Amino acid sequence: MEKRHDDILNARLEAVMTAGVTHVLWDELYLWYGVQKIAARTIRDLIERWEEISHGTYGRLMQIPGAGGIFLAAEKNIEPVVDPKA
């Protein structure tokens, strides 16, 4: 991974901590990792980066598919939609 891509990815993961969520396009991941398929190695790297950046404070890195990529969020920041009738 090129240094500039490394910096962008780390900034996106920091955005999960500060803004609660970030969006990463599939095409960005392919470009940054220099791959044609997102495989287990790429996912492991994302998880390792998240653990290093977050120091375990925000829980697991969660993904929500959508809009040509994935939304990344911290487990700690995700809550169910509450039924107002409940």
matplotlib code that plots the C-alpha trace (Angstrom):
import matplotlib.pyplot as plt

x = [0.0, 1.3, 2.0, -0.7, -3.3, -2.2, -2.8, -6.2, -7.3, -6.1, -7.9, -11.1, -10.8, -10.1, -13.3, -15.2, -14.0, -14.7, -17.8, -19.2, -19.2, -17.3, -17.9, -15.3, -15.9, -15.0, -13.0, -11.0, -10.2, -9.1, -6.9, -5.4, -4.6, -3.7, -6.1, -8.9, -10.8, -11.4, -10.2, -9.6, -6.1, -7.6, -10.3, -7.7, -5.7, -8.7, -9.4, -5.8, -5.6, -8.9, -7.6, -4.4, -6.1, -9.0, -7.1, -10.2, -12.2, -15.0, -15.5, -15.3, -15.3, -18.7, -19.8, -23.0, -23.2, -24.3, -23.7, -20.9, -18.9, -19.3, -20.1, -17.8, -18.9, -17.7, -19.7, -20.1, -21.8, -24.5, -27.9, -31.1, -33.9, -36.4, -40.1, -41.7, -44.7, -42.6]
y = [0.0, 3.4, 5.9, 8.3, 5.5, 4.3, 7.9, 8.1, 4.8, 5.6, 9.0, 7.2, 4.9, 7.9, 9.4, 6.4, 7.4, 11.1, 11.2, 7.8, 6.5, 6.7, 5.5, 3.6, 2.8, -0.7, 0.9, 2.8, -0.5, -2.1, 0.8, 1.2, -2.5, -3.1, -6.0, -7.1, -9.0, -8.1, -11.2, -12.2, -10.6, -7.1, -7.6, -8.7, -5.6, -3.3, -5.0, -4.7, -1.1, -0.4, -2.1, -0.2, 3.2, 2.7, 0.9, -1.3, 1.6, 1.6, -2.2, -4.1, -2.4, -2.9, -2.6, -1.7, -2.4, 0.4, 3.0, 1.3, 0.3, 0.0, 2.3, 1.6, 2.2, 1.4, -1.3, 1.0, 3.6, 1.3, 1.2, -0.4, 1.7, 1.9, 1.5, 4.5, 2.3, 0.0]
z = [0.0, -0.9, 1.9, 0.8, 0.7, 4.1, 5.4, 3.8, 5.2, 8.7, 8.5, 7.6, 10.6, 12.8, 11.4, 12.7, 16.2, 15.8, 13.5, 14.3, 10.7, 7.5, 4.0, 1.9, -1.7, -3.0, -5.8, -3.1, -1.3, -4.6, -5.4, -1.9, -1.4, -5.1, -5.4, -7.7, -5.0, -1.3, 0.5, 4.1, 4.2, 3.4, 6.1, 8.6, 7.9, 8.4, 11.7, 12.8, 11.9, 13.7, 16.9, 16.8, 16.2, 18.6, 21.3, 21.8, 23.3, 20.7, 20.2, 17.0, 13.6, 12.0, 8.4, 6.7, 2.9, 0.7, -2.0, -3.9, -0.8, 2.9, 5.8, 8.7, 12.3, 15.7, 17.5, 20.5, 18.3, 16.8, 18.4, 17.2, 15.9, 18.8, 18.2, 19.7, 20.6, 22.7]

ax = plt.figure().add_subplot(projection="3d")
ax.plot(x, y, z, "-o")
ax.set_aspect("equal")
plt.show()
